[in-house]
Amino acid sequence: MTYETIKVEEAAPGVTVIAFNRPDVANALSTQMGRELLDVWSKLRGDDSLRAVILRGEGRHFQAGADLKERNGMTDEAWAEQHRLFEAMIRAQLACPVPVIAAVQGAAMGGGCEMTLACDFAYAAEGARFGLPEAGLGIIPGLGGTQLLTRAVGPRRTIEILTTAQPFTADQALAWGLVSGVVPPEALLDTVLSVARVIASKAPLSVRGAKRVVHGGQDLDLARAMDLELTVYNHLFTTHDRREGVGAFNEKRTPAFEGR
C-alpha cells in the first residue's frame, strides 16, 4: 500500500506499522491524510493475517493535530465535510480487530492525542507531550477525545485537561494511566515492536476475542458483559488453536497457531 501522507509497512510477520509522514509540518492531519488513514484502516480490518498494528510518526513528532493552515478560512460547510471524513477515519481505527499500539514521540496534540487514545494502549518517549487544546480554539475534541480520555483517566482529570487546554508530559500520562511506559526516544520503536511481536506469537483468535470482549463489555452491565465473555470463550475452546496450545504446553514446545 503506497500513500502520499502515511507510510505502511510490515515490521514483523503479522505486525503492520502505520506512520504519519508529513514531518515538515509535525505530521499535521490534513484532508488527504484523513482519506489515506480511512483507506488503510478499512483494508486492515479484513486482513486475517494481521496480528497487531503500531501507529507512529515520522520525524520528531507523533502528530500535532489538525492542519490549521489548511483549515484557515474554511467555510462552515467545508469544515463539516472534512470532519465527517475524520469521524469515519477514527471509527475505522477503533474498529480494527487486533491490538493497536501507539508509539508517541514529540507532540501528540489535538487529533494526534485523540488518535493515541483510540489505540488500545501506548508507549511514549521521554520528552513527549500530549494535549487537547481545543478549548483555546473555540471547539472541543471531536474524534472521541472527550469519551476516550474519560475512560482512560476518569472524569475529574478529563475535565481539568479539557477546560485548561494545557499540555501534559509523558510522565504525567504514565502516572494517569494513559500510556503503559516511558522509554528513551531511541528505544521507543524497539520497545513497541517487542510488545507487538509477543502479541503476534499468541493465538490470533484469542487476541481478537479478548479485544472484542473488553471493548464490547465496558458499556454493558456485569451480567451481560460476562455473557459476552462466555460467548467468545465457548467458541474458542472448540478451535484448532486451543487444541494446539494445550498440546504444545504438555509437549513442552512452542505452539504453532493458525488462527482457526
ROVEXZA-641851 format. One record per residue (C-alpha): residue number from 0; residue in one letter; x, y, z. Coordinates in pm, whole numbers, padded with zeros to 5 digits. Layout:
N
+-----+-----+--------+--------+--------+
:   n : res :     c1 :     c2 :     c3 :
+-----+-----+--------+--------+--------+
: NUM :   A :      X :      Y :      Z :
...
+-----+-----+--------+--------+--------+
REM end
This chain:
260
+-----+-----+--------+--------+--------+
:   n : res :     c1 :     c2 :     c3 :
+-----+-----+--------+--------+--------+
:   0 :   M :  00000 :  00000 :  00000 :
:   1 :   T :  00154 :  00328 : -00117 :
:   2 :   Y :  00030 :  00666 :  00007 :
:   3 :   E :  00133 :  01032 : -00001 :
:   4 :   T :  00094 :  01128 :  00367 :
:   5 :   I :  00142 :  00800 :  00552 :
:   6 :   K :  00377 :  00502 :  00533 :
:   7 :   V :  00257 :  00145 :  00577 :
:   8 :   E :  00494 : -00148 :  00620 :
:   9 :   E :  00510 : -00492 :  00777 :
:  10 :   A :  00773 : -00475 :  01052 :
:  11 :   A :  00739 : -00840 :  01154 :
:  12 :   P :  00511 : -01125 :  01049 :
:  13 :   G :  00158 : -01006 :  01119 :
:  14 :   V :  00272 : -00669 :  01257 :
:  15 :   T :  00184 : -00364 :  01046 :
:  16 :   V :  00330 : -00020 :  01117 :
:  17 :   I :  00138 :  00290 :  01008 :
:  18 :   A :  00347 :  00607 :  01019 :
:  19 :   F :  00221 :  00962 :  00974 :
:  20 :   N :  00450 :  01103 :  00707 :
:  21 :   R :  00433 :  01483 :  00700 :
:  22 :   P :  00733 :  01553 :  00923 :
:  23 :   D :  00785 :  01904 :  00785 :
:  24 :   V :  00454 :  02011 :  00946 :
:  25 :   A :  00477 :  01792 :  01259 :
:  26 :   N :  00262 :  01529 :  01082 :
:  27 :   A : -00045 :  01754 :  01098 :
:  28 :   L : -00370 :  01585 :  00999 :
:  29 :   S : -00477 :  01704 :  00654 :
:  30 :   T : -00778 :  01604 :  00446 :
:  31 :   Q : -00554 :  01382 :  00232 :
:  32 :   M : -00410 :  01212 :  00539 :
:  33 :   G : -00763 :  01153 :  00666 :
:  34 :   R : -00857 :  00984 :  00338 :
:  35 :   E : -00548 :  00766 :  00342 :
:  36 :   L : -00590 :  00663 :  00705 :
:  37 :   L : -00954 :  00574 :  00641 :
:  38 :   D : -00842 :  00362 :  00347 :
:  39 :   V : -00569 :  00174 :  00530 :
:  40 :   W : -00777 :  00107 :  00843 :
:  41 :   S : -01061 : -00021 :  00622 :
:  42 :   K : -00826 : -00256 :  00436 :
:  43 :   L : -00656 : -00387 :  00751 :
:  44 :   R : -00990 : -00476 :  00907 :
:  45 :   G : -01032 : -00755 :  00651 :
:  46 :   D : -00676 : -00892 :  00680 :
:  47 :   D : -00694 : -01227 :  00858 :
:  48 :   S : -00314 : -01246 :  00881 :
:  49 :   L : -00299 : -00926 :  01086 :
:  50 :   R : -00185 : -00971 :  01448 :
:  51 :   A : -00107 : -00617 :  01574 :
:  52 :   V : -00072 : -00261 :  01444 :
:  53 :   I :  00172 :  00009 :  01553 :
:  54 :   L :  00087 :  00377 :  01497 :
:  55 :   R :  00378 :  00622 :  01496 :
:  56 :   G :  00506 :  00944 :  01340 :
:  57 :   E :  00796 :  01014 :  01107 :
:  58 :   G :  01047 :  01274 :  01226 :
:  59 :   R :  01044 :  01447 :  01563 :
:  60 :   H :  00671 :  01432 :  01637 :
:  61 :   F :  00387 :  01182 :  01659 :
:  62 :   Q :  00121 :  01421 :  01531 :
:  63 :   A :  00038 :  01784 :  01612 :
:  64 :   G : -00333 :  01762 :  01534 :
:  65 :   A : -00540 :  01903 :  01250 :
:  66 :   D : -00365 :  02113 :  00987 :
:  67 :   L : -00488 :  02459 :  01091 :
:  68 :   K : -00328 :  02623 :  00788 :
:  69 :   E : -00549 :  02406 :  00568 :
:  70 :   R : -00849 :  02493 :  00785 :
:  71 :   N : -00780 :  02867 :  00786 :
:  72 :   G : -01064 :  03039 :  00600 :
:  73 :   M : -01268 :  02721 :  00556 :
:  74 :   T : -01642 :  02772 :  00529 :
:  75 :   D : -01859 :  02601 :  00788 :
:  76 :   E : -01976 :  02360 :  00518 :
:  77 :   A : -01621 :  02268 :  00415 :
:  78 :   W : -01520 :  02224 :  00782 :
:  79 :   A : -01817 :  01994 :  00840 :
:  80 :   E : -01737 :  01789 :  00530 :
:  81 :   Q : -01375 :  01746 :  00638 :
:  82 :   H : -01482 :  01649 :  00988 :
:  83 :   R : -01718 :  01382 :  00858 :
:  84 :   L : -01416 :  01229 :  00687 :
:  85 :   F : -01215 :  01245 :  01010 :
:  86 :   E : -01506 :  01087 :  01202 :
:  87 :   A : -01513 :  00794 :  00959 :
:  88 :   M : -01133 :  00766 :  00991 :
:  89 :   I : -01133 :  00741 :  01371 :
:  90 :   R : -01422 :  00494 :  01374 :
:  91 :   A : -01232 :  00277 :  01126 :
:  92 :   Q : -00931 :  00286 :  01360 :
:  93 :   L : -01149 :  00190 :  01657 :
:  94 :   A : -01295 : -00098 :  01455 :
:  95 :   C : -00955 : -00260 :  01398 :
:  96 :   P : -00998 : -00614 :  01536 :
:  97 :   V : -00640 : -00654 :  01665 :
:  98 :   P : -00447 : -00453 :  01926 :
:  99 :   V : -00332 : -00111 :  01804 :
: 100 :   I : -00031 :  00036 :  01988 :
: 101 :   A :  00076 :  00400 :  01972 :
: 102 :   A :  00447 :  00484 :  01977 :
: 103 :   V :  00447 :  00852 :  02073 :
: 104 :   Q :  00742 :  01084 :  02041 :
: 105 :   G :  00744 :  01463 :  02044 :
: 106 :   A :  00399 :  01621 :  02022 :
: 107 :   A :  00066 :  01436 :  02027 :
: 108 :   M : -00176 :  01728 :  02027 :
: 109 :   G : -00543 :  01761 :  01941 :
: 110 :   G : -00629 :  01493 :  01686 :
: 111 :   G : -00288 :  01334 :  01747 :
: 112 :   C : -00375 :  01291 :  02113 :
: 113 :   E : -00718 :  01157 :  02016 :
: 114 :   M : -00565 :  00900 :  01780 :
: 115 :   T : -00338 :  00793 :  02067 :
: 116 :   L : -00647 :  00750 :  02284 :
: 117 :   A : -00813 :  00549 :  02005 :
: 118 :   C : -00526 :  00299 :  02021 :
: 119 :   D : -00562 :  00011 :  02264 :
: 120 :   F : -00253 :  00121 :  02457 :
: 121 :   A :  00054 :  00337 :  02407 :
: 122 :   Y :  00418 :  00386 :  02491 :
: 123 :   A :  00584 :  00727 :  02496 :
: 124 :   A :  00936 :  00855 :  02451 :
: 125 :   E :  01090 :  01070 :  02721 :
: 126 :   G :  01004 :  01430 :  02642 :
: 127 :   A :  00680 :  01350 :  02459 :
: 128 :   R :  00397 :  01595 :  02515 :
: 129 :   F :  00023 :  01540 :  02497 :
: 130 :   G : -00262 :  01787 :  02487 :
: 131 :   L : -00617 :  01866 :  02385 :
: 132 :   P : -00603 :  02242 :  02316 :
: 133 :   E : -00945 :  02272 :  02151 :
: 134 :   A : -01100 :  02494 :  02420 :
: 135 :   G : -00846 :  02758 :  02319 :
: 136 :   L : -00965 :  02734 :  01959 :
: 137 :   G : -01337 :  02766 :  02024 :
: 138 :   I : -01422 :  02397 :  01985 :
: 139 :   I : -01392 :  02071 :  02181 :
: 140 :   P : -01231 :  01741 :  02078 :
: 141 :   G : -01445 :  01580 :  01810 :
: 142 :   L : -01275 :  01248 :  01737 :
: 143 :   G : -01386 :  01073 :  02053 :
: 144 :   G : -01136 :  01252 :  02274 :
: 145 :   T : -01378 :  01354 :  02547 :
: 146 :   Q : -01508 :  00998 :  02585 :
: 147 :   L : -01187 :  00805 :  02530 :
: 148 :   L : -00995 :  01027 :  02773 :
: 149 :   T : -01267 :  00984 :  03035 :
: 150 :   R : -01239 :  00607 :  03000 :
: 151 :   A : -00860 :  00629 :  03032 :
: 152 :   V : -00810 :  00874 :  03320 :
: 153 :   G : -01155 :  00936 :  03475 :
: 154 :   P : -01397 :  01229 :  03454 :
: 155 :   R : -01232 :  01462 :  03706 :
: 156 :   R : -00892 :  01458 :  03538 :
: 157 :   T : -01055 :  01475 :  03195 :
: 158 :   I : -01250 :  01791 :  03275 :
: 159 :   E : -00932 :  01957 :  03404 :
: 160 :   I : -00738 :  01860 :  03089 :
: 161 :   L : -01015 :  01974 :  02853 :
: 162 :   T : -01100 :  02303 :  03023 :
: 163 :   T : -00746 :  02422 :  03092 :
: 164 :   A : -00637 :  02305 :  02743 :
: 165 :   Q : -00284 :  02273 :  02882 :
: 166 :   P : -00031 :  02017 :  02755 :
: 167 :   F :  00095 :  01741 :  02981 :
: 168 :   T :  00412 :  01536 :  02988 :
: 169 :   A :  00486 :  01171 :  02917 :
: 170 :   D :  00549 :  01115 :  03287 :
: 171 :   Q :  00209 :  01262 :  03372 :
: 172 :   A :  00049 :  01044 :  03103 :
: 173 :   L :  00214 :  00741 :  03264 :
: 174 :   A :  00101 :  00838 :  03615 :
: 175 :   W : -00257 :  00888 :  03493 :
: 176 :   G : -00268 :  00555 :  03306 :
: 177 :   L : -00277 :  00699 :  02956 :
: 178 :   V :  00047 :  00528 :  02849 :
: 179 :   S :  00194 :  00195 :  02954 :
: 180 :   G :  00556 :  00307 :  02971 :
: 181 :   V :  00803 :  00589 :  02906 :
: 182 :   V :  01134 :  00498 :  02742 :
: 183 :   P :  01433 :  00679 :  02588 :
: 184 :   P :  01349 :  00808 :  02238 :
: 185 :   E :  01600 :  00575 :  02072 :
: 186 :   A :  01434 :  00273 :  02239 :
: 187 :   L :  01071 :  00362 :  02161 :
: 188 :   L :  01013 :  00172 :  01840 :
: 189 :   D :  01208 : -00135 :  01952 :
: 190 :   T :  01008 : -00142 :  02275 :
: 191 :   V :  00674 : -00127 :  02096 :
: 192 :   L :  00784 : -00378 :  01832 :
: 193 :   S :  00885 : -00618 :  02108 :
: 194 :   V :  00538 : -00594 :  02261 :
: 195 :   A :  00374 : -00636 :  01919 :
: 196 :   R :  00581 : -00946 :  01848 :
: 197 :   V :  00470 : -01101 :  02178 :
: 198 :   I :  00107 : -01034 :  02084 :
: 199 :   A :  00169 : -01180 :  01736 :
: 200 :   S :  00300 : -01501 :  01895 :
: 201 :   K : -00026 : -01570 :  02080 :
: 202 :   A : -00337 : -01741 :  01948 :
: 203 :   P : -00487 : -01494 :  01696 :
: 204 :   L : -00850 : -01578 :  01772 :
: 205 :   S : -00783 : -01536 :  02144 :
: 206 :   V : -00623 : -01195 :  02090 :
: 207 :   R : -00911 : -01075 :  01875 :
: 208 :   G : -01163 : -01223 :  02115 :
: 209 :   A : -01005 : -01053 :  02416 :
: 210 :   K : -01018 : -00713 :  02244 :
: 211 :   R : -01379 : -00769 :  02139 :
: 212 :   V : -01486 : -00861 :  02492 :
: 213 :   V : -01305 : -00574 :  02665 :
: 214 :   H : -01442 : -00309 :  02431 :
: 215 :   G : -01785 : -00466 :  02393 :
: 216 :   G : -01833 : -00526 :  02763 :
: 217 :   Q : -01739 : -00190 :  02908 :
: 218 :   D : -02078 : -00032 :  02840 :
: 219 :   L : -02281 : -00337 :  02948 :
: 220 :   D : -02390 : -00429 :  03296 :
: 221 :   L : -02180 : -00700 :  03460 :
: 222 :   A : -02417 : -00990 :  03385 :
: 223 :   R : -02440 : -00908 :  03013 :
: 224 :   A : -02068 : -00839 :  02991 :
: 225 :   M : -01997 : -01183 :  03141 :
: 226 :   D : -02240 : -01335 :  02891 :
: 227 :   L : -02039 : -01174 :  02610 :
: 228 :   E : -01719 : -01315 :  02760 :
: 229 :   L : -01871 : -01663 :  02773 :
: 230 :   T : -01992 : -01640 :  02413 :
: 231 :   V : -01636 : -01581 :  02298 :
: 232 :   Y : -01488 : -01833 :  02543 :
: 233 :   N : -01730 : -02107 :  02437 :
: 234 :   H : -01630 : -02060 :  02075 :
: 235 :   L : -01257 : -02053 :  02145 :
: 236 :   F : -01237 : -02384 :  02329 :
: 237 :   T : -01370 : -02560 :  02017 :
: 238 :   T : -01094 : -02426 :  01792 :
: 239 :   H : -00784 : -02589 :  01646 :
: 240 :   D : -00565 : -02330 :  01819 :
: 241 :   R : -00698 : -02426 :  02164 :
: 242 :   R : -00603 : -02786 :  02096 :
: 243 :   E : -00265 : -02677 :  01963 :
: 244 :   G : -00199 : -02450 :  02264 :
: 245 :   V : -00281 : -02714 :  02523 :
: 246 :   G : -00093 : -02980 :  02327 :
: 247 :   A :  00216 : -02763 :  02294 :
: 248 :   F :  00211 : -02685 :  02668 :
: 249 :   N :  00202 : -03053 :  02759 :
: 250 :   E :  00466 : -03142 :  02500 :
: 251 :   K :  00689 : -02854 :  02615 :
: 252 :   R :  00716 : -02694 :  02271 :
: 253 :   T :  00628 : -02362 :  02110 :
: 254 :   P :  00272 : -02365 :  01977 :
: 255 :   A :  00211 : -02314 :  01605 :
: 256 :   F : -00112 : -02118 :  01598 :
: 257 :   E : -00304 : -02097 :  01271 :
: 258 :   G : -00598 : -01873 :  01357 :
: 259 :   R : -00857 : -02148 :  01327 :
+-----+-----+--------+--------+--------+
REM end
